[in-house]
């Protein structure tokens, strides 16, 4: 009898280990396939994130490169100054140097501490100006989008696609669905084709706002009475989030930006139905519903 009990216990243990191994294997498979199943979100903040957001286009690549240059210059200056202070503290303290000498008008030192900062500033200024001019205007733009900041939402227009317009409001927290981000997702996203140079013309209706999408490297003020130009390009499909980063009033937080970069065919389909719905006095459908027409159409607010 004791042998039978021991045998049953061994079999139960093997079964438990088998179930545990199956769970571990299932977890590994899920982890391996999750990135392929999950929607790619390139430009979104992450908890405890450090550094710049991941790049989604050439402008952000240039910004990240310039940021890295300035960072390593700062590291070098910090290390040099710290080493210099440590050397002075050890070499010229009262115990090691009881009779200090007095030196003035050292020509070599004066030239060095004047010339070296100038060279450092030049090393920063040259790529900085190149980056500013690179961001300034779109060369051979494939698409033009008008962006107008309003209190407190965004108004978009597509003059190259029939001139349709629509408003973009944030999704309320109680209406957030799976895959959306509270405070960043909107009812009508700004849709652009992947790989297209998009000219962005900004203006303001009431006060100064700022059109800012970090992962695409775009930031431009929307100023009433003025039209400013910049551009952006998304090199891979995804969702790129931004916000107005100009303190524009009590509902400043109420102006998130959601840019969806999709293949050209999906963009053309979205723009086609947007023109039709705009002519009927309705807002355009989100691009997800165009890609999946079997989904039930949801009412969106203009």
N, C-alpha and C positions, 0 to 999 in steps of 0.2 A: 504493500500500500504506500509506504513512504516513497518508493521508487516511482510509482505512478504519479504522485503529487509533484515530485521533483520534475518529472518529464513534462507535465502540463504547465508548470511554472516556466520552464525553459521555452516551451513553444509560445507562451504568452509574451515572454520577453522578446523572442525573435519577431513576433507580430508587431510589437510596439516599435522595435527598431526598424522594421520594414515600413511601417506607417510614417515614422519620423524621416526615414530616407526619402520616401515618396514626397513628403511635404517639402523637404529641402530641395529636391530636384524640381518640383513644381515652382518653388520660389525662384530658383536660378533661371528657369525657363522664362518666367514672368519678367524678371529683371532684364534678361537678354532681349526680350521682344518688346519691352515697354517703350524704348525710344522710337521704334519703328511705328508703333501704334499711336503714341501720343502725338498731338499736334505740335509742330515745331513752333516754339515761341522764342524768338531771338532777343528781342528788345524789351525785357521785363526785369524789374528789380527783383532781387532774391534776398531772403533773410540773411543778415550778417554778411552781405556782400561787400567786398573790398575792391577798390580799383574801378576802372571804367566798365560800362556795360559792353557785352560782346558786340563786335562790329558787324553791321549788316550791309555795308557798302563802302565805296572808295573814299568818301569824305571822312568817315569814321576811322578808316585805316590810316589816313594821313594824320588825323587828330591823335590817334593812339601812338603813332610813331613819334610825333612831336612831344607828346606827354612823356614818353620813355626817355627821349633825349634830355628834357629838362629835369626829369627825375634823377638820372645818373649824374648830371652836372651838380645837382643839389647834394647828392650823396658824396661826390668827390670833394665839394667845398666843405661839407660838414666834417668829413673824416680829416681833411687837412687842418681845419681850424682846431678840432679837438686834439689832434696830435701836436699842433703848435702850442696849445695851452698846456698840455701835459709836459712837453719839453721845457717850457718856461717855468712851470711850477717846480720841476725837479732840478733844473740846472741853475736857476736864479733865485732860489728861495734864500732866506736870511742865513740859514745854517750852512748851505753850500757856497754862498757868495756873501760873506760878511761885509766886504767892502765893494759895493756896487760901483760900476763905472758909468759915466754919463756920455752918451753919444748923441749927436744931432747932425742934421744935414748929411745923411748918408745918401749920396746920389743914386747908388745902385738900388737900395731899398725903395726909395721914392719913385724911381722909374718903374720898378717891378710892381709895386702895389697900385700904380696908376695904369700900367699897360695891361696887366693880367685881367682886371675887371672889365676893361674895354673889350678885350678879346672874347671874354665870356659873354658879354652883352651882344657882340656881333654874332657869336655862335648861336645865340637864341633869336636874335632879330631877323636874320636872313631867312631861316625856315619859317619863322612866324609870319613874315610878310608874304612869303610864297603861299602859305596855307590860307591867309586871308583872301588873297586874290583868287585862289583856287575855289573857295567857297562862294565867291561873289556872284558870278554869272554862269548860266548854263550855256555850254557850247554845243551847238547842234541838238537842241532839245527835241525829244520825241513826243512830249506831252506837256501841256500847260495846265496848271491848277491854280485857281484863285482862292486864297484863304482870307477870310474876314473874321476878326475877333469881335465878339459881342458879349455884353454882360448878360449871362455868363455861359456862353456856349460858342461853338464854332459853326461858321457858315462856309460851305464849300461850293465851288462852281467849276465846271468842266467846259470851257469855251471851245475846245477842239472836238468835243463829243456831242455837239448839238446845243451846248449852252445850258444844260440842266443844272439845277442847284438843289441843295438840301442842307438841313441843319443837323448837327451832331450833338446829342445830349448824353450825359453819363447814365449808365444803368443804375437804378436805385438798388441799395443793398438788399432790400427784400425781394428784388426781382433777379438777383444774380443766379445764373445757371452754371452747370458744370463746364469748366474750361474758361470761364470768365474771371476777371480779377476785380474785386471791389475797389472803387475809386479810380479805376483806369479803363475798364471796358465801357463802350458806348453803344447806343442803339444803331447808329449809322456810321460805319467806319469809312475812312478815306482809303479808297482802293486804287492801287497803282500796279502796272505790269512789271514783272521781274526783268531787270536788266535795262530798263528804259531810263533815259535822262529826263527827269521831271522838273520843268521850270515851275517855281513856286512864286507867285506874286501875292504879297501880303498887304493888307490895309486894315484899318480899324473903324468901327462904327461909332464908338462912344469914348472909350479911354484907351490907353496904351495896353496892349496885351503882348504876349510873346509865344510864338509858335516854336516849340522845343521838343524834338524827338532825339534823345541821346544816342541811340544805337544807329541812327542814320546820319548823325553828325550835323543836324540842321537846327539852327536857332535864328529866328528873325522876328523883330518887333512888328506888331501890327499897329500902325500909327494913324489916327484919323486925319484924313486930308492928304495922305501921302501913300504912294505905292512903292514898295521895296521888292527887290528881286533876290532870290537865292535859288538853290536847286538841291535835289537829292536823287539817290539811286539805290535801290535794293538789289543786291546781287544774288539773293536766294529767297525762296518763298518763306513766309513767316508773318508773324504779327509783331509790330514794333510800337511800343507804347511811349507816350510822352505826356507832358502837361504844360499849361501856361506857367512860366516861372517868373512872370512879372506880377507883383502884388497889385491886382487890378480892382480890388474891392472886397466886400464882405463875403461873396461867394467865389473867391479866387480859386478855391479848391475844386470848384464845380466845372472846371474846363479841362478834362483829360483829353488826350489825343490817341486815337487808335488807327494805325496805318496797316493795311493788309496788302502784302505783296503776293500776287498770284501770277500764274503763267498767262501769257498774252491771250490765249484763247478764252480763258475764264474771265479775264478783264473785258474782252470785247463782248462776251455774253452778258456780263453784268451791266456794262454801259448801254447796251442795246435795250434791255428791259428798263433801265433807269430813265432813258429818254422817253419811252412809252408811258411809264407811270407818271413822270413829271408832266407830260402833256395832259394826263387825266387828272392832275391835281393831287396825285398821291406821291409819297416818298419812295425812293428806290428800295428794292429788297436788299438785305444783306447778301454778300457774295456767297456765304455758305448755302443759302436757299437757292441761289442760281445753280450752284454746283450739284445740289440735291433737290430737284424740283418736286420730288414726292413728299417733301416735308410740308407740313401745314403752314401756310403763310400767317405770320404773326403781325399784329397791328403795331406799327412803330410810330412814334410821335414826331411831327415836323417841328 
